[in-house]
Amino acid sequence: MPQHESAKKRMRQNEKRHKRNKSQKSRVRTKIKELRSLDDKEEAQELLNDVKGDLDRLAAKGVIHKNKAANRKSKLEKFVDGLD
């Protein structure tokens, strides 16, 4: 357990950020699963734009690495382009 007040505060901040980051990543993963389950190209394109914005936001805030976001966006774009 931390002894100093600043260390206690840092633990509280880390816990709060951990919960927020975890929920944001979970929300994006759920959207990606929804996108991959779609068969309609128009509907998938709309959801793709939403997911890409979320991935960019997570990468900008440092929740995920920018290259990971880029790789996921690329794979999802290929998936949507392959739909009929």
C-alpha positions as CSV (number, residue, x, y, z in Angstrom):
1,M,0.0,0.0,0.0
2,P,1.2,3.5,-0.8
3,Q,2.3,5.6,2.2
4,H,2.4,9.1,0.7
5,E,-0.7,11.1,-0.2
6,S,0.6,11.6,-3.8
7,A,1.0,7.8,-4.2
8,K,-2.5,7.2,-2.9
9,K,-3.9,9.8,-5.4
10,R,-1.9,8.2,-8.2
11,M,-3.5,4.9,-7.4
12,R,-7.0,6.4,-7.5
13,Q,-6.2,8.1,-10.8
14,N,-4.8,4.9,-12.3
15,E,-7.9,2.9,-11.3
16,K,-10.2,5.5,-12.7
17,R,-8.3,5.6,-16.0
18,H,-8.1,1.8,-16.2
19,K,-11.9,1.5,-15.9
20,R,-12.5,4.2,-18.5
21,N,-9.9,2.7,-21.0
22,K,-11.3,-0.8,-20.5
23,S,-14.9,0.3,-21.2
24,Q,-13.8,2.2,-24.3
25,K,-11.9,-0.7,-25.7
26,S,-14.7,-3.1,-24.9
27,R,-17.2,-0.8,-26.7
28,V,-15.0,-0.7,-29.8
29,R,-14.6,-4.5,-29.8
30,T,-18.3,-4.9,-29.6
31,K,-18.8,-2.5,-32.6
32,I,-16.2,-4.5,-34.6
33,K,-18.0,-7.7,-33.9
34,E,-21.3,-6.1,-35.0
35,L,-19.6,-4.9,-38.2
36,R,-18.2,-8.3,-39.0
37,S,-21.6,-9.9,-38.6
38,L,-23.2,-7.6,-41.2
39,D,-24.0,-8.6,-44.8
40,D,-25.3,-5.3,-46.2
41,K,-22.6,-3.2,-47.6
42,E,-24.3,0.2,-47.0
43,E,-25.1,-0.6,-43.4
44,A,-21.5,-1.9,-42.9
45,Q,-20.0,1.3,-44.5
46,E,-21.9,3.5,-42.0
47,L,-20.8,1.4,-39.0
48,L,-17.2,1.3,-40.4
49,N,-17.1,5.1,-40.3
50,D,-18.2,5.1,-36.7
51,V,-15.7,2.4,-35.8
52,K,-12.8,4.2,-37.6
53,G,-13.6,7.4,-35.6
54,D,-13.6,5.4,-32.4
55,L,-10.3,3.7,-33.2
56,D,-8.7,7.1,-34.1
57,R,-9.9,8.6,-30.8
58,L,-8.4,5.7,-28.8
59,A,-5.1,6.0,-30.6
60,A,-5.0,9.7,-30.1
61,K,-5.5,9.4,-26.4
62,G,-2.9,6.6,-26.2
63,V,-5.4,3.9,-25.1
64,I,-4.2,1.7,-28.1
65,H,-1.1,2.1,-30.3
66,K,-1.6,4.1,-33.5
67,N,-0.3,1.3,-35.6
68,K,-2.8,-1.1,-34.0
69,A,-5.6,1.3,-34.9
70,A,-4.3,1.6,-38.5
71,N,-4.1,-2.2,-38.9
72,R,-7.6,-2.7,-37.6
73,K,-9.0,0.0,-39.8
74,S,-7.3,-1.5,-42.8
75,K,-8.6,-5.0,-42.1
76,L,-12.1,-3.7,-41.6
77,E,-12.0,-1.7,-44.8
78,K,-11.0,-4.8,-46.7
79,F,-13.8,-6.7,-45.1
80,V,-16.4,-4.1,-46.1
81,D,-15.0,-3.8,-49.6
82,G,-15.4,-7.5,-50.0
83,L,-19.1,-7.4,-49.2
84,D,-21.7,-7.6,-52.0
